[in-house]
Amino acid sequence: MAKLTLEDLRKIKEEHQQISKERSDQFDKKIIVHMGTCGIAAGAREVLKAAMEEIAKRGLKDIAITQANCIGLCDREPVVTVQIGDQEVKYEFMSPDRIRKVINDHLINGQVVEAFLVK
């Protein structure tokens, strides 16, 4: 069995990122969970899991869920960005309960959850 080189791993990563971007671009609505070390330490994995479960439970096929790196708001993690078309909103101090509310209020009913916005 051949060993993978660092260059092989880079190519695999780039191909995966391109496929992920192409799939994500097919959706008008997106949830982006920022998964830098600070976000993960603050609970971003649980937020991501709750978002995926809520989307599946409601049978929503028009919302993409992706991950991104830290955006420098480490003291406000977990941070989630919601994109609808060209509009982008950032939410701070997210939790599983908060992401469920954002999905219901913002993504389904079109109402930004003001109390959770990055200030």
Z-matrix of the N, CA and C atoms (Angstrom, degrees):
N
C 1 1.442
C 2 1.535 1 108.58
N 3 1.312 2 115.87 1 128.41
C 4 1.466 3 121.47 2 -177.65
C 5 1.530 4 110.30 3 -75.33
N 6 1.311 5 115.07 4 142.94
C 7 1.456 6 120.24 5 177.65
C 8 1.525 7 109.36 6 -85.14
N 9 1.306 8 115.38 7 145.01
C 10 1.457 9 120.71 8 176.84
C 11 1.526 10 109.60 9 -81.53
N 12 1.309 11 114.62 10 137.18
C 13 1.460 12 119.60 11 176.36
C 14 1.523 13 108.67 12 -90.89
N 15 1.320 14 115.40 13 169.50
C 16 1.463 15 120.30 14 176.36
C 17 1.530 16 110.20 15 -60.10
N 18 1.314 17 116.62 16 -38.40
C 19 1.471 18 120.78 17 178.57
C 20 1.531 19 110.98 18 -64.95
N 21 1.340 20 116.90 19 -39.46
C 22 1.470 21 120.50 20 176.44
C 23 1.526 22 110.73 21 -59.93
N 24 1.324 23 115.80 22 -43.69
C 25 1.466 24 120.25 23 179.80
C 26 1.520 25 111.68 24 -65.08
N 27 1.320 26 117.02 25 -38.62
C 28 1.477 27 120.41 26 176.82
C 29 1.521 28 111.18 27 -62.23
N 30 1.334 29 116.61 28 -42.58
C 31 1.473 30 120.38 29 179.69
C 32 1.523 31 110.71 30 -63.56
N 33 1.330 32 116.12 31 -43.37
C 34 1.465 33 120.07 32 178.73
C 35 1.522 34 110.00 33 -61.04
N 36 1.327 35 116.95 34 -44.67
C 37 1.464 36 121.23 35 178.68
C 38 1.523 37 111.19 36 -60.22
N 39 1.333 38 117.38 37 -46.89
C 40 1.473 39 121.41 38 -179.69
C 41 1.517 40 111.59 39 -62.51
N 42 1.344 41 117.52 40 -41.25
C 43 1.464 42 120.94 41 178.23
C 44 1.527 43 110.39 42 -63.54
N 45 1.334 44 116.66 43 -43.43
C 46 1.461 45 120.85 44 179.41
C 47 1.531 46 110.60 45 -62.86
N 48 1.332 47 116.60 46 -43.69
C 49 1.462 48 120.04 47 179.77
C 50 1.522 49 110.90 48 -63.01
N 51 1.323 50 117.87 49 -39.25
C 52 1.463 51 121.25 50 179.64
C 53 1.526 52 111.08 51 -66.17
N 54 1.328 53 116.51 52 -44.40
C 55 1.465 54 120.60 53 178.28
C 56 1.524 55 109.90 54 -62.26
N 57 1.326 56 116.77 55 -44.55
C 58 1.460 57 121.93 56 179.19
C 59 1.524 58 110.91 57 -60.63
N 60 1.336 59 117.16 58 -43.41
C 61 1.465 60 121.52 59 179.08
C 62 1.526 61 110.63 60 -64.00
N 63 1.325 62 117.53 61 -44.16
C 64 1.465 63 120.67 62 179.84
C 65 1.523 64 110.89 63 -61.44
N 66 1.324 65 117.12 64 -42.34
C 67 1.465 66 120.21 65 178.59
C 68 1.526 67 110.50 66 -65.71
N 69 1.315 68 116.11 67 -44.34
C 70 1.461 69 120.91 68 -179.35
C 71 1.521 70 111.45 69 -63.14
N 72 1.323 71 117.97 70 -36.71
C 73 1.463 72 122.15 71 -179.29
C 74 1.523 73 112.86 72 -65.61
N 75 1.332 74 117.40 73 -15.35
C 76 1.461 75 121.04 74 179.85
C 77 1.522 76 112.09 75 -77.25
N 78 1.319 77 117.35 76 -10.73
C 79 1.458 78 121.84 77 -175.07
C 80 1.516 79 110.97 78 -108.92
N 81 1.328 80 115.85 79 140.14
C 82 1.459 81 121.82 80 176.45
C 83 1.528 82 111.09 81 -83.18
N 84 1.326 83 115.99 82 -27.83
C 85 1.465 84 121.69 83 -179.17
C 86 1.522 85 108.94 84 -111.64
N 87 1.353 86 115.30 85 132.44
C 88 1.464 87 119.80 86 -178.29
C 89 1.515 88 110.79 87 -139.51
N 90 1.319 89 114.40 88 143.02
C 91 1.451 90 122.63 89 169.38
C 92 1.522 91 105.62 90 -112.57
N 93 1.318 92 116.55 91 123.36
C 94 1.462 93 121.13 92 179.16
C 95 1.523 94 107.38 93 -116.47
N 96 1.319 95 116.22 94 114.71
C 97 1.456 96 121.77 95 178.62
C 98 1.526 97 107.07 96 -96.26
N 99 1.317 98 116.67 97 121.57
C 100 1.467 99 120.89 98 -178.04
C 101 1.532 100 108.31 99 -81.33
N 102 1.347 101 114.37 100 119.04
C 103 1.457 102 121.59 101 -169.49
C 104 1.519 103 112.79 102 -117.34
N 105 1.319 104 117.28 103 40.67
C 106 1.455 105 119.24 104 171.05
C 107 1.519 106 108.50 105 -69.84
N 108 1.313 107 117.08 106 173.62
C 109 1.462 108 121.15 107 -179.57
C 110 1.529 109 111.21 108 -54.77
N 111 1.330 110 116.14 109 -41.84
C 112 1.470 111 119.65 110 -179.26
C 113 1.528 112 110.92 111 -64.91
N 114 1.319 113 117.21 112 -41.05
C 115 1.457 114 120.78 113 179.24
C 116 1.515 115 112.40 114 -65.74
N 117 1.328 116 115.79 115 -43.44
C 118 1.461 117 119.98 116 178.56
C 119 1.524 118 110.29 117 -61.82
N 120 1.333 119 116.61 118 -44.31
C 121 1.462 120 120.63 119 179.41
C 122 1.528 121 111.56 120 -61.78
N 123 1.332 122 117.05 121 -30.91
C 124 1.470 123 121.58 122 -177.85
C 125 1.524 124 113.26 123 -86.95
N 126 1.352 125 117.79 124 -6.61
C 127 1.462 126 119.62 125 176.75
C 128 1.516 127 115.92 126 116.16
N 129 1.324 128 118.69 127 16.62
C 130 1.462 129 121.24 128 -177.68
C 131 1.530 130 112.82 129 -61.59
N 132 1.321 131 117.65 130 -32.69
C 133 1.477 132 119.46 131 178.78
C 134 1.525 133 110.74 132 -61.90
N 135 1.321 134 116.23 133 -42.89
C 136 1.459 135 120.17 134 179.46
C 137 1.531 136 111.06 135 -65.58
N 138 1.330 137 116.41 136 -36.63
C 139 1.467 138 121.04 137 177.11
C 140 1.526 139 109.89 138 -65.24
N 141 1.324 140 116.82 139 -45.40
C 142 1.470 141 121.47 140 178.40
C 143 1.523 142 110.42 141 -60.01
N 144 1.317 143 116.55 142 -46.49
C 145 1.468 144 120.83 143 179.97
C 146 1.528 145 110.70 144 -61.33
N 147 1.325 146 117.23 145 -44.83
C 148 1.465 147 120.76 146 180.00
C 149 1.529 148 110.98 147 -63.12
N 150 1.334 149 116.98 148 -39.88
C 151 1.473 150 120.64 149 178.50
C 152 1.530 151 110.31 150 -63.03
N 153 1.315 152 116.35 151 -45.00
C 154 1.465 153 120.10 152 -179.81
C 155 1.526 154 110.73 153 -63.12
N 156 1.323 155 116.54 154 -42.83
C 157 1.471 156 120.62 155 179.48
C 158 1.525 157 111.28 156 -64.30
N 159 1.334 158 117.03 157 -42.55
C 160 1.465 159 121.05 158 -178.57
C 161 1.529 160 111.36 159 -65.53
N 162 1.335 161 115.92 160 -43.23
C 163 1.469 162 120.44 161 178.17
C 164 1.526 163 110.09 162 -61.44
N 165 1.330 164 116.47 163 -43.87
C 166 1.470 165 120.62 164 179.56
C 167 1.523 166 111.17 165 -66.77
N 168 1.330 167 117.15 166 -44.62
C 169 1.471 168 121.68 167 -179.13
C 170 1.526 169 111.57 168 -59.06
N 171 1.314 170 116.56 169 -39.01
C 172 1.466 171 121.19 170 -178.44
C 173 1.525 172 112.59 171 -86.37
N 174 1.342 173 116.85 172 -6.35
C 175 1.458 174 120.71 173 179.43
C 176 1.520 175 113.51 174 67.05
N 177 1.331 176 116.65 175 30.99
C 178 1.469 177 121.32 176 -178.34
C 179 1.526 178 109.84 177 -81.37
N 180 1.304 179 116.35 178 115.61
C 181 1.466 180 121.34 179 -176.75
C 182 1.525 181 112.91 180 -101.41
N 183 1.344 182 116.75 181 -3.46
C 184 1.465 183 119.84 182 -174.21
C 185 1.525 184 113.38 183 -106.38
N 186 1.345 185 117.18 184 14.91
C 187 1.460 186 121.04 185 -179.17
C 188 1.525 187 109.13 186 -122.94
N 189 1.328 188 116.25 187 124.71
C 190 1.466 189 121.68 188 175.87
C 191 1.519 190 108.85 189 -92.86
N 192 1.318 191 115.84 190 143.35
C 193 1.457 192 121.59 191 174.43
C 194 1.525 193 106.81 192 -119.10
N 195 1.325 194 115.98 193 123.34
C 196 1.460 195 120.58 194 -179.99
C 197 1.524 196 109.79 195 -132.39
N 198 1.314 197 113.92 196 173.62
C 199 1.455 198 121.30 197 177.55
C 200 1.519 199 108.71 198 -118.67
N 201 1.327 200 115.32 199 153.54
C 202 1.464 201 121.04 200 175.27
C 203 1.527 202 107.85 201 -144.55
N 204 1.300 203 114.80 202 170.02
C 205 1.458 204 120.66 203 -179.88
C 206 1.525 205 110.79 204 -77.53
N 207 1.307 206 114.51 205 178.80
C 208 1.459 207 122.71 206 175.65
C 209 1.530 208 109.41 207 -60.54
N 210 1.321 209 116.34 208 143.95
C 211 1.469 210 120.37 209 177.76
C 212 1.523 211 111.80 210 -115.72
N 213 1.337 212 115.98 211 17.62
C 214 1.453 213 119.98 212 174.31
C 215 1.518 214 115.36 213 86.20
N 216 1.307 215 117.35 214 12.94
C 217 1.468 216 120.96 215 177.95
C 218 1.527 217 109.21 216 -109.28
N 219 1.317 218 115.50 217 47.62
C 220 1.466 219 122.08 218 -172.37
C 221 1.519 220 113.22 219 -56.51
N 222 1.322 221 117.31 220 -32.57
C 223 1.461 222 120.32 221 -179.15
C 224 1.524 223 112.63 222 -79.17
N 225 1.333 224 117.40 223 -0.85
C 226 1.473 225 121.94 224 -178.70
C 227 1.530 226 112.09 225 -120.35
N 228 1.317 227 116.89 226 10.30
C 229 1.462 228 121.86 227 -177.36
C 230 1.515 229 111.40 228 -70.33
N 231 1.321 230 115.18 229 156.61
C 232 1.454 231 129.95 230 -8.73
C 233 1.535 232 112.08 231 -68.12
N 234 1.323 233 114.57 232 139.52
C 235 1.464 234 122.04 233 178.29
C 236 1.527 235 108.30 234 -109.38
N 237 1.327 236 115.68 235 138.42
C 238 1.460 237 122.64 236 177.29
C 239 1.523 238 107.91 237 -128.06
N 240 1.320 239 115.83 238 134.56
C 241 1.456 240 121.28 239 173.55
C 242 1.521 241 108.10 240 -104.65
N 243 1.322 242 116.39 241 133.10
C 244 1.465 243 121.91 242 174.71
C 245 1.520 244 107.02 243 -112.72
N 246 1.323 245 115.75 244 126.51
C 247 1.458 246 121.60 245 176.77
C 248 1.519 247 109.12 246 -116.40
N 249 1.311 248 114.36 247 130.73
C 250 1.466 249 120.68 248 171.17
C 251 1.514 250 104.80 249 -129.44
N 252 1.318 251 115.73 250 109.49
C 253 1.456 252 120.32 251 -173.48
C 254 1.512 253 109.74 252 60.88
N 255 1.321 254 116.78 253 -126.88
C 256 1.464 255 121.74 254 -179.95
C 257 1.526 256 112.96 255 -88.73
N 258 1.319 257 117.35 256 -6.83
C 259 1.464 258 120.60 257 -178.29
C 260 1.522 259 110.65 258 -86.78
N 261 1.331 260 114.96 259 135.74
C 262 1.455 261 121.24 260 -178.25
C 263 1.533 262 109.10 261 -130.23
N 264 1.330 263 115.56 262 131.99
C 265 1.457 264 122.24 263 179.93
C 266 1.522 265 108.01 264 -129.34
N 267 1.336 266 116.12 265 137.58
C 268 1.460 267 120.87 266 178.48
C 269 1.527 268 109.67 267 -110.57
N 270 1.324 269 114.42 268 132.01
C 271 1.456 270 122.23 269 177.82
C 272 1.524 271 109.76 270 -112.16
N 273 1.344 272 116.23 271 142.38
C 274 1.462 273 121.20 272 -177.28
C 275 1.524 274 111.51 273 -113.88
N 276 1.346 275 114.42 274 164.15
C 277 1.457 276 122.66 275 176.83
C 278 1.532 277 111.95 276 49.92
N 279 1.325 278 115.98 277 44.86
C 280 1.461 279 120.55 278 -176.02
C 281 1.519 280 111.44 279 -73.08
N 282 1.311 281 114.22 280 152.62
C 283 1.465 282 123.62 281 177.62
C 284 1.529 283 106.35 282 -141.49
N 285 1.326 284 117.72 283 170.07
C 286 1.470 285 118.49 284 175.85
C 287 1.536 286 112.71 285 -55.31
N 288 1.330 287 118.05 286 -42.44
C 289 1.477 288 120.11 287 179.54
C 290 1.527 289 111.07 288 -65.98
N 291 1.323 290 116.61 289 -40.52
C 292 1.469 291 119.96 290 -179.47
C 293 1.529 292 111.21 291 -65.77
N 294 1.336 293 118.42 292 -41.21
C 295 1.466 294 119.40 293 -178.74
C 296 1.526 295 110.10 294 -67.17
N 297 1.315 296 117.63 295 -34.60
C 298 1.473 297 119.27 296 176.29
C 299 1.531 298 110.42 297 -63.41
N 300 1.322 299 117.12 298 -40.74
C 301 1.470 300 121.21 299 177.83
C 302 1.524 301 110.35 300 -65.28
N 303 1.337 302 118.30 301 -41.89
C 304 1.463 303 121.96 302 178.62
C 305 1.524 304 110.21 303 -62.35
N 306 1.323 305 117.01 304 -42.12
C 307 1.464 306 119.97 305 178.57
C 308 1.522 307 109.81 306 -61.13
N 309 1.319 308 116.93 307 -47.85
C 310 1.466 309 120.58 308 -179.10
C 311 1.522 310 112.16 309 -66.21
N 312 1.320 311 116.42 310 -53.92
C 313 1.461 312 120.00 311 -172.32
C 314 1.527 313 112.83 312 -75.58
N 315 1.330 314 117.30 313 -48.10
C 316 1.461 315 120.59 314 -173.37
C 317 1.531 316 112.09 315 -85.38
N 318 1.324 317 116.66 316 -55.81
C 319 1.463 318 119.21 317 -173.31
C 320 1.527 319 113.13 318 -74.35
N 321 1.303 320 117.81 319 -34.59
C 322 1.469 321 119.88 320 -178.83
C 323 1.528 322 111.41 321 -91.60
N 324 1.347 323 116.76 322 -46.35
C 325 1.464 324 119.96 323 -173.90
C 326 1.523 325 114.78 324 -101.54
N 327 1.334 326 118.01 325 -0.68
C 328 1.461 327 121.24 326 173.86
C 329 1.519 328 115.73 327 74.25
N 330 1.348 329 118.16 328 16.68
C 331 1.451 330 121.62 329 -178.91
C 332 1.528 331 110.21 330 -109.55
N 333 1.317 332 117.50 331 114.00
C 334 1.458 333 121.74 332 177.23
C 335 1.533 334 108.21 333 -61.44
N 336 1.322 335 116.56 334 138.27
C 337 1.463 336 121.60 335 178.74
C 338 1.520 337 107.56 336 -88.52
N 339 1.319 338 116.37 337 89.70
C 340 1.463 339 123.37 338 -173.38
C 341 1.526 340 112.88 339 -55.00
N 342 1.318 341 117.62 340 -38.58
C 343 1.460 342 121.65 341 -175.53
C 344 1.529 343 113.20 342 -64.11
N 345 1.342 344 117.68 343 -20.90
C 346 1.463 345 121.41 344 -177.02
C 347 1.523 346 113.13 345 -102.52
N 348 1.332 347 118.15 346 -2.51
C 349 1.466 348 121.12 347 -176.42
C 350 1.517 349 111.91 348 -63.97
N 351 1.326 350 116.06 349 146.41
C 352 1.455 351 121.37 350 172.16
C 353 1.515 352 106.78 351 -61.92
N 354 1.306 353 115.70 352 126.55
C 355 1.477 354 120.42 353 -178.15
C 356 1.513 355 110.25 354 -96.48
